[in-house]
Amino acid sequence: MAALEAFPDADALPCATFEDAFAAVDGGEAQFAMIPIDNTVAGRVADIHLLLPTTALQIVGEHFLRIRFSLMGVAGATIEGAREVHSHVHALAQCRGFIRSHGLAPVVAGDTAGSAREVAEWGDPTKLSIAPPLAAQRYGLEVLASDIEDHKHNTTRFVVLAPPREFPQAGDGPFVTSFVFRVKNIPAALYKALGGFATNGVNMTRLESYMVNGKFAATMFMVDVEGHPDEPPLARALEELAFFSTELRLLGVFPAHPRRFGQTA
């Protein structure tokens, strides 16, 4: 659904894993990879923080997808006659109120669309699926209830990745710069490293730490900031960051999506 929204004239290539999506672009099978990175309800998408710094691909865009979940089953199924509801663990969590109010037993599946396919294959009216509306069309299921998510602001942000290319030039609209860095092992290194963003008025929209090399010291950070590295404020902030870091790598510089600023377009 995200791919069809962002690239309506393109053919979507389904991949079983994020690694498979990266490999499809690396091998020339696909032009872009669309990867979910975080959700307004569930937070960070698992494992993505480990994969992005290791891929040779570059973030070239972002897309915000409003998440809408439907309850679906085979022909003749009813909510009253159902016993189980199958879906991805995040989808089940995001529809917890609806599931509880109807006395359904949640069952974790590998993904939302996959649960719809399984329900269609089983042909059992007591087993339902929670999935996006498109899954009902694809697998011939009946929609029993629409927009059942607990939070209507439920939105997932995707990043668009492509083979390495030159960064777009500054000055053509608002940009987002994404990067990872590792601070030096000295007292107050993180505080000093990030001070340049505050003093230069750079807005930081994402800061996440994670462990590397099996160590419990969280020394690697993934960051999104508003701005372009060729613009003086961000250039000065990155220069100060590099002074207190042992590693700094830009993951991408890309146009900010209108939804980032609350616009619907």
PyRosetta script that sets phi, psi and omega in degrees:
from pyrosetta import init, pose_from_sequence

init()
pose = pose_from_sequence("MAALEAFPDADALPCATFEDAFAAVDGGEAQFAMIPIDNTVAGRVADIHLLLPTTALQIVGEHFLRIRFSLMGVAGATIEGAREVHSHVHALAQCRGFIRSHGLAPVVAGDTAGSAREVAEWGDPTKLSIAPPLAAQRYGLEVLASDIEDHKHNTTRFVVLAPPREFPQAGDGPFVTSFVFRVKNIPAALYKALGGFATNGVNMTRLESYMVNGKFAATMFMVDVEGHPDEPPLARALEELAFFSTELRLLGVFPAHPRRFGQTA")
pose.set_psi(1, -40.8)
pose.set_omega(1, 178.8)
pose.set_phi(2, -64.4)
pose.set_psi(2, -42.3)
pose.set_omega(2, -179.6)
pose.set_phi(3, -64.1)
pose.set_psi(3, -40.4)
pose.set_omega(3, -179.9)
pose.set_phi(4, -67.3)
pose.set_psi(4, -33.6)
pose.set_omega(4, 177.0)
pose.set_phi(5, -70.2)
pose.set_psi(5, -45.3)
pose.set_omega(5, -174.9)
pose.set_phi(6, -77.8)
pose.set_psi(6, -34.5)
pose.set_omega(6, -177.7)
pose.set_phi(7, -131.9)
pose.set_psi(7, 73.1)
pose.set_omega(7, -173.1)
pose.set_phi(8, -62.2)
pose.set_psi(8, -21.6)
pose.set_omega(8, -178.2)
pose.set_phi(9, -99.1)
pose.set_psi(9, 3.9)
pose.set_omega(9, -176.7)
pose.set_phi(10, -98.9)
pose.set_psi(10, 161.1)
pose.set_omega(10, 173.8)
pose.set_phi(11, -94.1)
pose.set_psi(11, 125.5)
pose.set_omega(11, -179.6)
pose.set_phi(12, -81.6)
pose.set_psi(12, 135.8)
pose.set_omega(12, 179.5)
pose.set_phi(13, -112.0)
pose.set_psi(13, 106.0)
pose.set_omega(13, -178.9)
pose.set_phi(14, -69.4)
pose.set_psi(14, 141.0)
pose.set_omega(14, 177.2)
pose.set_phi(15, -130.4)
pose.set_psi(15, 142.3)
pose.set_omega(15, -176.2)
pose.set_phi(16, -71.1)
pose.set_psi(16, -32.1)
pose.set_omega(16, -177.0)
pose.set_phi(17, -136.4)
pose.set_psi(17, 165.0)
pose.set_omega(17, 175.2)
pose.set_phi(18, -61.8)
pose.set_psi(18, -39.8)
pose.set_omega(18, 179.5)
pose.set_phi(19, -60.2)
pose.set_psi(19, -38.5)
pose.set_omega(19, 178.3)
pose.set_phi(20, -64.8)
pose.set_psi(20, -36.8)
pose.set_omega(20, 178.2)
pose.set_phi(21, -65.9)
pose.set_psi(21, -43.8)
pose.set_omega(21, 176.6)
pose.set_phi(22, -60.1)
pose.set_psi(22, -44.5)
pose.set_omega(22, -177.5)
pose.set_phi(23, -64.0)
pose.set_psi(23, -35.1)
pose.set_omega(23, 179.8)
pose.set_phi(24, -63.5)
pose.set_psi(24, -36.6)
pose.set_omega(24, 177.9)
pose.set_phi(25, -76.5)
pose.set_psi(25, -43.1)
pose.set_omega(25, 177.8)
pose.set_phi(26, -56.9)
pose.set_psi(26, -38.9)
pose.set_omega(26, -177.0)
pose.set_phi(27, -87.3)
pose.set_psi(27, 1.9)
pose.set_omega(27, 178.4)
pose.set_phi(28, 82.0)
pose.set_psi(28, 6.1)
pose.set_omega(28, 179.2)
pose.set_phi(29, -74.6)
pose.set_psi(29, -28.0)
pose.set_omega(29, 179.2)
pose.set_phi(30, -133.9)
pose.set_psi(30, 153.6)
pose.set_omega(30, -179.2)
pose.set_phi(31, -84.5)
pose.set_psi(31, -36.4)
pose.set_omega(31, -178.5)
pose.set_phi(32, -135.3)
pose.set_psi(32, 159.0)
pose.set_omega(32, 168.6)
pose.set_phi(33, -118.5)
pose.set_psi(33, 131.8)
pose.set_omega(33, 175.7)
pose.set_phi(34, -108.5)
pose.set_psi(34, 117.1)
pose.set_omega(34, -173.3)
pose.set_phi(35, -123.9)
pose.set_psi(35, 126.1)
pose.set_omega(35, 175.3)
pose.set_phi(36, -69.3)
pose.set_psi(36, 136.6)
pose.set_omega(36, -175.8)
pose.set_phi(37, -118.1)
pose.set_psi(37, -36.3)
pose.set_omega(37, 175.0)
pose.set_phi(38, -158.2)
pose.set_psi(38, 161.5)
pose.set_omega(38, -175.8)
pose.set_phi(39, -132.8)
pose.set_psi(39, 143.7)
pose.set_omega(39, -176.4)
pose.set_phi(40, -66.8)
pose.set_psi(40, -20.1)
pose.set_omega(40, 179.6)
pose.set_phi(41, -102.5)
pose.set_psi(41, -49.9)
pose.set_omega(41, -173.0)
pose.set_phi(42, -88.8)
pose.set_psi(42, -12.7)
pose.set_omega(42, -179.5)
pose.set_phi(43, 83.4)
pose.set_psi(43, -148.0)
pose.set_omega(43, -174.9)
pose.set_phi(44, -67.3)
pose.set_psi(44, 139.2)
pose.set_omega(44, 174.3)
pose.set_phi(45, -74.2)
pose.set_psi(45, 130.7)
pose.set_omega(45, -174.0)
pose.set_phi(46, -57.4)
pose.set_psi(46, 139.5)
pose.set_omega(46, 172.4)
pose.set_phi(47, 75.9)
pose.set_psi(47, -13.3)
pose.set_omega(47, -173.9)
pose.set_phi(48, -66.1)
pose.set_psi(48, -31.6)
pose.set_omega(48, -179.4)
pose.set_phi(49, -68.3)
pose.set_psi(49, -22.1)
pose.set_omega(49, 177.3)
pose.set_phi(50, -84.9)
pose.set_psi(50, -28.7)
pose.set_omega(50, -174.8)
pose.set_phi(51, -85.0)
pose.set_psi(51, -40.9)
pose.set_omega(51, -174.7)
pose.set_phi(52, -59.6)
pose.set_psi(52, -43.6)
pose.set_omega(52, -178.8)
pose.set_phi(53, -68.9)
pose.set_psi(53, -16.5)
pose.set_omega(53, -175.3)
pose.set_phi(54, -97.8)
pose.set_psi(54, -16.2)
pose.set_omega(54, -178.5)
pose.set_phi(55, -81.5)
pose.set_psi(55, 151.2)
pose.set_omega(55, 176.2)
pose.set_phi(56, -82.8)
pose.set_psi(56, -8.9)
pose.set_omega(56, -179.6)
pose.set_phi(57, -70.9)
pose.set_psi(57, 162.9)
pose.set_omega(57, -176.0)
pose.set_phi(58, -122.8)
pose.set_psi(58, 138.1)
pose.set_omega(58, 176.0)
pose.set_phi(59, -73.3)
pose.set_psi(59, 122.0)
pose.set_omega(59, -177.1)
pose.set_phi(60, -118.0)
pose.set_psi(60, -3.0)
pose.set_omega(60, -179.8)
pose.set_phi(61, -173.6)
pose.set_psi(61, 173.7)
pose.set_omega(61, 176.9)
pose.set_phi(62, -142.0)
pose.set_psi(62, 156.5)
pose.set_omega(62, 178.9)
pose.set_phi(63, -145.9)
pose.set_psi(63, 137.0)
pose.set_omega(63, 179.5)
pose.set_phi(64, -106.7)
pose.set_psi(64, 121.4)
pose.set_omega(64, -178.7)
pose.set_phi(65, -112.7)
pose.set_psi(65, 118.9)
pose.set_omega(65, 173.8)
pose.set_phi(66, -68.5)
pose.set_psi(66, 123.3)
pose.set_omega(66, -175.4)
pose.set_phi(67, -89.3)
pose.set_psi(67, 122.8)
pose.set_omega(67, 176.5)
pose.set_phi(68, -125.8)
pose.set_psi(68, 125.5)
pose.set_omega(68, -178.6)
pose.set_phi(69, -109.8)
pose.set_psi(69, 140.4)
pose.set_omega(69, 175.2)
pose.set_phi(70, -119.1)
pose.set_psi(70, 151.5)
pose.set_omega(70, 172.2)
pose.set_phi(71, -96.0)
pose.set_psi(71, 126.9)
pose.set_omega(71, -173.8)
pose.set_phi(72, -138.7)
pose.set_psi(72, 154.5)
pose.set_omega(72, 178.6)
pose.set_phi(73, -154.4)
pose.set_psi(73, 179.2)
pose.set_omega(73, 179.6)
pose.set_phi(74, -71.9)
pose.set_psi(74, 167.7)
pose.set_omega(74, -179.9)
pose.set_phi(75, -55.9)
pose.set_psi(75, 131.7)
pose.set_omega(75, 179.6)
pose.set_phi(76, 91.2)
pose.set_psi(76, -9.7)
pose.set_omega(76, 179.7)
pose.set_phi(77, -71.7)
pose.set_psi(77, 148.5)
pose.set_omega(77, 176.2)
pose.set_phi(78, -133.8)
pose.set_psi(78, 157.5)
pose.set_omega(78, 177.4)
pose.set_phi(79, -65.3)
pose.set_psi(79, -40.2)
pose.set_omega(79, -177.7)
pose.set_phi(80, -65.0)
pose.set_psi(80, -31.7)
pose.set_omega(80, -177.0)
pose.set_phi(81, -92.5)
pose.set_psi(81, -1.7)
pose.set_omega(81, -177.3)
pose.set_phi(82, -87.6)
pose.set_psi(82, 153.6)
pose.set_omega(82, 177.4)
pose.set_phi(83, -118.1)
pose.set_psi(83, -34.1)
pose.set_omega(83, -175.3)
pose.set_phi(84, -124.0)
pose.set_psi(84, 151.1)
pose.set_omega(84, 172.1)
pose.set_phi(85, -130.4)
pose.set_psi(85, 127.4)
pose.set_omega(85, -174.2)
pose.set_phi(86, -109.8)
pose.set_psi(86, 139.7)
pose.set_omega(86, 174.9)
pose.set_phi(87, -176.8)
pose.set_psi(87, 178.1)
pose.set_omega(87, 174.7)
pose.set_phi(88, -65.4)
pose.set_psi(88, 150.8)
pose.set_omega(88, -175.2)
pose.set_phi(89, -59.0)
pose.set_psi(89, -36.4)
pose.set_omega(89, 179.1)
pose.set_phi(90, -69.2)
pose.set_psi(90, -38.9)
pose.set_omega(90, 178.9)
pose.set_phi(91, -65.2)
pose.set_psi(91, -41.4)
pose.set_omega(91, 177.3)
pose.set_phi(92, -61.1)
pose.set_psi(92, -41.0)
pose.set_omega(92, 179.8)
pose.set_phi(93, -67.6)
pose.set_psi(93, -34.0)
pose.set_omega(93, -177.4)
pose.set_phi(94, -80.0)
pose.set_psi(94, -9.5)
pose.set_omega(94, 177.5)
pose.set_phi(95, -121.1)
pose.set_psi(95, 25.1)
pose.set_omega(95, -173.1)
pose.set_phi(96, -57.7)
pose.set_psi(96, -42.8)
pose.set_omega(96, -177.8)
pose.set_phi(97, -62.5)
pose.set_psi(97, -44.5)
pose.set_omega(97, 179.8)
pose.set_phi(98, -64.5)
pose.set_psi(98, -44.3)
pose.set_omega(98, -178.3)
pose.set_phi(99, -61.2)
pose.set_psi(99, -45.6)
pose.set_omega(99, -177.8)
pose.set_phi(100, -65.7)
pose.set_psi(100, -41.6)
pose.set_omega(100, -176.1)
pose.set_phi(101, -66.4)
pose.set_psi(101, -21.4)
pose.set_omega(101, -179.6)
pose.set_phi(102, -107.1)
pose.set_psi(102, 8.4)
pose.set_omega(102, 173.7)
pose.set_phi(103, 64.2)
pose.set_psi(103, 31.6)
pose.set_omega(103, 180.0)
pose.set_phi(104, -92.4)
pose.set_psi(104, 147.7)
pose.set_omega(104, 177.8)
pose.set_phi(105, -92.1)
pose.set_psi(105, 116.9)
pose.set_omega(105, -179.8)
pose.set_phi(106, -74.3)
pose.set_psi(106, 137.1)
pose.set_omega(106, 178.5)
pose.set_phi(107, -128.5)
pose.set_psi(107, 123.5)
pose.set_omega(107, -175.3)
pose.set_phi(108, -75.4)
pose.set_psi(108, 131.8)
pose.set_omega(108, 175.3)
pose.set_phi(109, -118.3)
pose.set_psi(109, 171.3)
pose.set_omega(109, -177.9)
pose.set_phi(110, -65.8)
pose.set_psi(110, -36.9)
pose.set_omega(110, 178.0)
pose.set_phi(111, -160.4)
pose.set_psi(111, 170.2)
pose.set_omega(111, -174.2)
pose.set_phi(112, -67.3)
pose.set_psi(112, -53.7)
pose.set_omega(112, -178.6)
pose.set_phi(113, -63.3)
pose.set_psi(113, -35.5)
pose.set_omega(113, 178.1)
pose.set_phi(114, -62.9)
pose.set_psi(114, -36.0)
pose.set_omega(114, 178.3)
pose.set_phi(115, -66.9)
pose.set_psi(115, -35.6)
pose.set_omega(115, 177.1)
pose.set_phi(116, -65.1)
pose.set_psi(116, -42.8)
pose.set_omega(116, 178.3)
pose.set_phi(117, -61.3)
pose.set_psi(117, -42.6)
pose.set_omega(117, 179.7)
pose.set_phi(118, -64.1)
pose.set_psi(118, -42.6)
pose.set_omega(118, 178.8)
pose.set_phi(119, -61.6)
pose.set_psi(119, -40.0)
pose.set_omega(119, 178.0)
pose.set_phi(120, -64.3)
pose.set_psi(120, -40.1)
pose.set_omega(120, -179.1)
pose.set_phi(121, -69.4)
pose.set_psi(121, -37.6)
pose.set_omega(121, -178.7)
pose.set_phi(122, -68.9)
pose.set_psi(122, -36.7)
pose.set_omega(122, -178.9)
pose.set_phi(123, 66.9)
pose.set_psi(123, 23.5)
pose.set_omega(123, -176.4)
pose.set_phi(124, -101.5)
pose.set_psi(124, 114.3)
pose.set_omega(124, -177.1)
pose.set_phi(125, -68.5)
pose.set_psi(125, -10.2)
pose.set_omega(125, 178.6)
pose.set_phi(126, -86.1)
pose.set_psi(126, -6.4)
pose.set_omega(126, -179.4)
pose.set_phi(127, -114.9)
pose.set_psi(127, 122.9)
pose.set_omega(127, -178.3)
pose.set_phi(128, -114.7)
pose.set_psi(128, 169.9)
pose.set_omega(128, 178.8)
pose.set_phi(129, -128.9)
pose.set_psi(129, 145.8)
pose.set_omega(129, 168.1)
pose.set_phi(130, -107.7)
pose.set_psi(130, 119.4)
pose.set_omega(130, -176.2)
pose.set_phi(131, -157.8)
pose.set_psi(131, 167.1)
pose.set_omega(131, 174.6)
pose.set_phi(132, -62.5)
pose.set_psi(132, 153.6)
pose.set_omega(132, -177.4)
pose.set_phi(133, -54.7)
pose.set_psi(133, -33.1)
pose.set_omega(133, -178.4)
pose.set_phi(134, -60.0)
pose.set_psi(134, -30.5)
pose.set_omega(134, -179.5)
pose.set_phi(135, -65.6)
pose.set_psi(135, -35.1)
pose.set_omega(135, 178.2)
pose.set_phi(136, -64.1)
pose.set_psi(136, -40.8)
pose.set_omega(136, 177.9)
pose.set_phi(137, -65.5)
pose.set_psi(137, -42.2)
pose.set_omega(137, -174.7)
pose.set_phi(138, -68.6)
pose.set_psi(138, -36.1)
pose.set_omega(138, -173.7)
pose.set_phi(139, -109.5)
pose.set_psi(139, 10.4)
pose.set_omega(139, 173.9)
pose.set_phi(140, 67.5)
pose.set_psi(140, 37.7)
pose.set_omega(140, 179.5)
pose.set_phi(141, -100.7)
pose.set_psi(141, 158.3)
pose.set_omega(141, 176.3)
pose.set_phi(142, -94.6)
pose.set_psi(142, 134.7)
pose.set_omega(142, 177.1)
pose.set_phi(143, -83.0)
pose.set_psi(143, 120.2)
pose.set_omega(143, -178.6)
pose.set_phi(144, -95.4)
pose.set_psi(144, -24.4)
pose.set_omega(144, 176.9)
pose.set_phi(145, -158.9)
pose.set_psi(145, 144.0)
pose.set_omega(145, -177.2)
pose.set_phi(146, -117.3)
pose.set_psi(146, 156.0)
pose.set_omega(146, 177.1)
pose.set_phi(147, 49.9)
pose.set_psi(147, 56.6)
pose.set_omega(147, -175.0)
pose.set_phi(148, -94.6)
pose.set_psi(148, 2.8)
pose.set_omega(148, 178.5)
pose.set_phi(149, -64.1)
pose.set_psi(149, 146.6)
pose.set_omega(149, -176.4)
pose.set_phi(150, -70.0)
pose.set_psi(150, -31.8)
pose.set_omega(150, -175.6)
pose.set_phi(151, -119.0)
pose.set_psi(151, 121.6)
pose.set_omega(151, -176.3)
pose.set_phi(152, -76.7)
pose.set_psi(152, -9.3)
pose.set_omega(152, 175.3)
pose.set_phi(153, -88.6)
pose.set_psi(153, 5.1)
pose.set_omega(153, -175.3)
pose.set_phi(154, -55.9)
pose.set_psi(154, 113.0)
pose.set_omega(154, -176.7)
pose.set_phi(155, -139.8)
pose.set_psi(155, 138.6)
pose.set_omega(155, 175.4)
pose.set_phi(156, -110.8)
pose.set_psi(156, 134.2)
pose.set_omega(156, 175.4)
pose.set_phi(157, -97.1)
pose.set_psi(157, 129.1)
pose.set_omega(157, 176.6)
pose.set_phi(158, -108.1)
pose.set_psi(158, 147.9)
pose.set_omega(158, 168.9)
pose.set_phi(159, -109.3)
pose.set_psi(159, 145.6)
pose.set_omega(159, 179.2)
pose.set_phi(160, -104.6)
pose.set_psi(160, 124.0)
pose.set_omega(160, -177.8)
pose.set_phi(161, -114.8)
pose.set_psi(161, 147.9)
pose.set_omega(161, -179.5)
pose.set_phi(162, -147.3)
pose.set_psi(162, 167.6)
pose.set_omega(162, 174.5)
pose.set_phi(163, -57.5)
pose.set_psi(163, 155.1)
pose.set_omega(163, -177.5)
pose.set_phi(164, -54.1)
pose.set_psi(164, 139.5)
pose.set_omega(164, 179.3)
pose.set_phi(165, -150.4)
pose.set_psi(165, 171.1)
pose.set_omega(165, 175.9)
pose.set_phi(166, -68.0)
pose.set_psi(166, 143.0)
pose.set_omega(166, 176.9)
pose.set_phi(167, -67.1)
pose.set_psi(167, 147.6)
pose.set_omega(167, 176.1)
pose.set_phi(168, -62.8)
pose.set_psi(168, 154.9)
pose.set_omega(168, -178.9)
pose.set_phi(169, -74.1)
pose.set_psi(169, 147.2)
pose.set_omega(169, 178.3)
pose.set_phi(170, -69.3)
pose.set_psi(170, 156.5)
pose.set_omega(170, 174.2)
pose.set_phi(171, 101.9)
pose.set_psi(171, -14.4)
pose.set_omega(171, -178.3)
pose.set_phi(172, -101.4)
pose.set_psi(172, 73.8)
pose.set_omega(172, 179.3)
pose.set_phi(173, 85.1)
pose.set_psi(173, 174.1)
pose.set_omega(173, -179.5)
pose.set_phi(174, -73.0)
pose.set_psi(174, 143.4)
pose.set_omega(174, -179.4)
pose.set_phi(175, -122.8)
pose.set_psi(175, 160.0)
pose.set_omega(175, 171.2)
pose.set_phi(176, -120.4)
pose.set_psi(176, 136.2)
pose.set_omega(176, 175.3)
pose.set_phi(177, -115.0)
pose.set_psi(177, 126.8)
pose.set_omega(177, -178.7)
pose.set_phi(178, -114.5)
pose.set_psi(178, 135.9)
pose.set_omega(178, -178.6)
pose.set_phi(179, -155.7)
pose.set_psi(179, 164.4)
pose.set_omega(179, 172.7)
pose.set_phi(180, -121.9)
pose.set_psi(180, 150.2)
pose.set_omega(180, 177.1)
pose.set_phi(181, -150.5)
pose.set_psi(181, 158.0)
pose.set_omega(181, 176.4)
pose.set_phi(182, -125.7)
pose.set_psi(182, 125.7)
pose.set_omega(182, -176.3)
pose.set_phi(183, -81.2)
pose.set_psi(183, 157.1)
pose.set_omega(183, 174.2)
pose.set_phi(184, -68.2)
pose.set_psi(184, 152.2)
pose.set_omega(184, -178.2)
pose.set_phi(185, -85.2)
pose.set_psi(185, 67.6)
pose.set_omega(185, 178.4)
pose.set_phi(186, -134.4)
pose.set_psi(186, 155.7)
pose.set_omega(186, -179.3)
pose.set_phi(187, -58.6)
pose.set_psi(187, 138.3)
pose.set_omega(187, 175.9)
pose.set_phi(188, 62.5)
pose.set_psi(188, 22.0)
pose.set_omega(188, -178.3)
pose.set_phi(189, -61.8)
pose.set_psi(189, -43.7)
pose.set_omega(189, -178.5)
pose.set_phi(190, -65.5)
pose.set_psi(190, -42.9)
pose.set_omega(190, 179.1)
pose.set_phi(191, -58.5)
pose.set_psi(191, -44.8)
pose.set_omega(191, -179.3)
pose.set_phi(192, -70.7)
pose.set_psi(192, -37.9)
pose.set_omega(192, -178.2)
pose.set_phi(193, -64.2)
pose.set_psi(193, -36.2)
pose.set_omega(193, -176.7)
pose.set_phi(194, -89.5)
pose.set_psi(194, -9.6)
pose.set_omega(194, -177.6)
pose.set_phi(195, -60.7)
pose.set_psi(195, -31.6)
pose.set_omega(195, -178.4)
pose.set_phi(196, -65.2)
pose.set_psi(196, -28.0)
pose.set_omega(196, 178.8)
pose.set_phi(197, -71.6)
pose.set_psi(197, -37.4)
pose.set_omega(197, 178.6)
pose.set_phi(198, -68.8)
pose.set_psi(198, -47.9)
pose.set_omega(198, -176.1)
pose.set_phi(199, -69.0)
pose.set_psi(199, -22.3)
pose.set_omega(199, 179.5)
pose.set_phi(200, -100.7)
pose.set_psi(200, 6.2)
pose.set_omega(200, 174.9)
pose.set_phi(201, 68.4)
pose.set_psi(201, 32.2)
pose.set_omega(201, 179.4)
pose.set_phi(202, -94.0)
pose.set_psi(202, 125.9)
pose.set_omega(202, -178.3)
pose.set_phi(203, -82.6)
pose.set_psi(203, 121.8)
pose.set_omega(203, 179.0)
pose.set_phi(204, -98.3)
pose.set_psi(204, 119.8)
pose.set_omega(204, -175.6)
pose.set_phi(205, -102.7)
pose.set_psi(205, -9.2)
pose.set_omega(205, -179.6)
pose.set_phi(206, -153.1)
pose.set_psi(206, 130.7)
pose.set_omega(206, 173.9)
pose.set_phi(207, -146.5)
pose.set_psi(207, 112.4)
pose.set_omega(207, -179.0)
pose.set_phi(208, -131.7)
pose.set_psi(208, 139.5)
pose.set_omega(208, 176.9)
pose.set_phi(209, -108.0)
pose.set_psi(209, 153.2)
pose.set_omega(209, 175.9)
pose.set_phi(210, -155.7)
pose.set_psi(210, 158.7)
pose.set_omega(210, -175.9)
pose.set_phi(211, -83.3)
pose.set_psi(211, 147.6)
pose.set_omega(211, 178.1)
pose.set_phi(212, -133.5)
pose.set_psi(212, 151.4)
pose.set_omega(212, 176.2)
pose.set_phi(213, 57.7)
pose.set_psi(213, 29.9)
pose.set_omega(213, 175.5)
pose.set_phi(214, 71.6)
pose.set_psi(214, 14.6)
pose.set_omega(214, -179.0)
pose.set_phi(215, -99.8)
pose.set_psi(215, 149.0)
pose.set_omega(215, -178.5)
pose.set_phi(216, -84.2)
pose.set_psi(216, -10.3)
pose.set_omega(216, 176.2)
pose.set_phi(217, -77.8)
pose.set_psi(217, 117.9)
pose.set_omega(217, -177.4)
pose.set_phi(218, -80.3)
pose.set_psi(218, 94.1)
pose.set_omega(218, -173.1)
pose.set_phi(219, -111.9)
pose.set_psi(219, -10.3)
pose.set_omega(219, 179.6)
pose.set_phi(220, -103.1)
pose.set_psi(220, 137.7)
pose.set_omega(220, -176.7)
pose.set_phi(221, -130.7)
pose.set_psi(221, 141.4)
pose.set_omega(221, 174.6)
pose.set_phi(222, -111.5)
pose.set_psi(222, 131.5)
pose.set_omega(222, -169.6)
pose.set_phi(223, -135.6)
pose.set_psi(223, 141.7)
pose.set_omega(223, 166.1)
pose.set_phi(224, -119.3)
pose.set_psi(224, 133.9)
pose.set_omega(224, 174.8)
pose.set_phi(225, -131.6)
pose.set_psi(225, 154.5)
pose.set_omega(225, 174.9)
pose.set_phi(226, -84.4)
pose.set_psi(226, 129.9)
pose.set_omega(226, 179.5)
pose.set_phi(227, 130.4)
pose.set_psi(227, 172.5)
pose.set_omega(227, -178.3)
pose.set_phi(228, -116.2)
pose.set_psi(228, 138.6)
pose.set_omega(228, -177.3)
pose.set_phi(229, -64.5)
pose.set_psi(229, -14.5)
pose.set_omega(229, 175.8)
pose.set_phi(230, -86.3)
pose.set_psi(230, -9.4)
pose.set_omega(230, 176.3)
pose.set_phi(231, -80.9)
pose.set_psi(231, 135.8)
pose.set_omega(231, -173.2)
pose.set_phi(232, -51.0)
pose.set_psi(232, -45.4)
pose.set_omega(232, -178.2)
pose.set_phi(233, -59.0)
pose.set_psi(233, -47.4)
pose.set_omega(233, -179.1)
pose.set_phi(234, -72.1)
pose.set_psi(234, -35.5)
pose.set_omega(234, 178.0)
pose.set_phi(235, -59.7)
pose.set_psi(235, -43.7)
pose.set_omega(235, 179.3)
pose.set_phi(236, -67.1)
pose.set_psi(236, -39.6)
pose.set_omega(236, -179.6)
pose.set_phi(237, -65.0)
pose.set_psi(237, -41.4)
pose.set_omega(237, 179.6)
pose.set_phi(238, -68.6)
pose.set_psi(238, -34.7)
pose.set_omega(238, 177.3)
pose.set_phi(239, -63.8)
pose.set_psi(239, -41.9)
pose.set_omega(239, 177.9)
pose.set_phi(240, -68.4)
pose.set_psi(240, -38.6)
pose.set_omega(240, 177.9)
pose.set_phi(241, -60.8)
pose.set_psi(241, -44.5)
pose.set_omega(241, -178.2)
pose.set_phi(242, -61.4)
pose.set_psi(242, -31.6)
pose.set_omega(242, -179.0)
pose.set_phi(243, -64.8)
pose.set_psi(243, -31.2)
pose.set_omega(243, -177.6)
pose.set_phi(244, -104.1)
pose.set_psi(244, 10.8)
pose.set_omega(244, -176.1)
pose.set_phi(245, -120.0)
pose.set_psi(245, 151.4)
pose.set_omega(245, 173.9)
pose.set_phi(246, -95.7)
pose.set_psi(246, -14.1)
pose.set_omega(246, -179.3)
pose.set_phi(247, -152.3)
pose.set_psi(247, 135.1)
pose.set_omega(247, 177.6)
pose.set_phi(248, -147.2)
pose.set_psi(248, 122.6)
pose.set_omega(248, -178.2)
pose.set_phi(249, -136.8)
pose.set_psi(249, 125.6)
pose.set_omega(249, 175.5)
pose.set_phi(250, -77.3)
pose.set_psi(250, 127.0)
pose.set_omega(250, 177.7)
pose.set_phi(251, -90.0)
pose.set_psi(251, -23.3)
pose.set_omega(251, 179.6)
pose.set_phi(252, 170.8)
pose.set_psi(252, 155.0)
pose.set_omega(252, 172.2)
pose.set_phi(253, -129.1)
pose.set_psi(253, 118.5)
pose.set_omega(253, -169.7)
pose.set_phi(254, -146.9)
pose.set_psi(254, 157.1)
pose.set_omega(254, 179.5)
pose.set_phi(255, -62.9)
pose.set_psi(255, 138.2)
pose.set_omega(255, 176.5)
pose.set_phi(256, -71.7)
pose.set_psi(256, 132.5)
pose.set_omega(256, 178.2)
pose.set_phi(257, -71.7)
pose.set_psi(257, 144.6)
pose.set_omega(257, -179.6)
pose.set_phi(258, -55.7)
pose.set_psi(258, -32.5)
pose.set_omega(258, -179.3)
pose.set_phi(259, -65.1)
pose.set_psi(259, -20.6)
pose.set_omega(259, 177.7)
pose.set_phi(260, -60.9)
pose.set_psi(260, -30.3)
pose.set_omega(260, -178.2)
pose.set_phi(261, -106.9)
pose.set_psi(261, 18.6)
pose.set_omega(261, 175.3)
pose.set_phi(262, 84.5)
pose.set_psi(262, 5.6)
pose.set_omega(262, 178.5)
pose.set_phi(263, -83.6)
pose.set_psi(263, 150.7)
pose.set_omega(263, -175.9)
pose.set_phi(264, -91.1)
pose.set_psi(264, -15.9)
pose.set_omega(264, -177.1)
pose.set_phi(265, -70.7)
pose.dump_pdb("model.pdb")
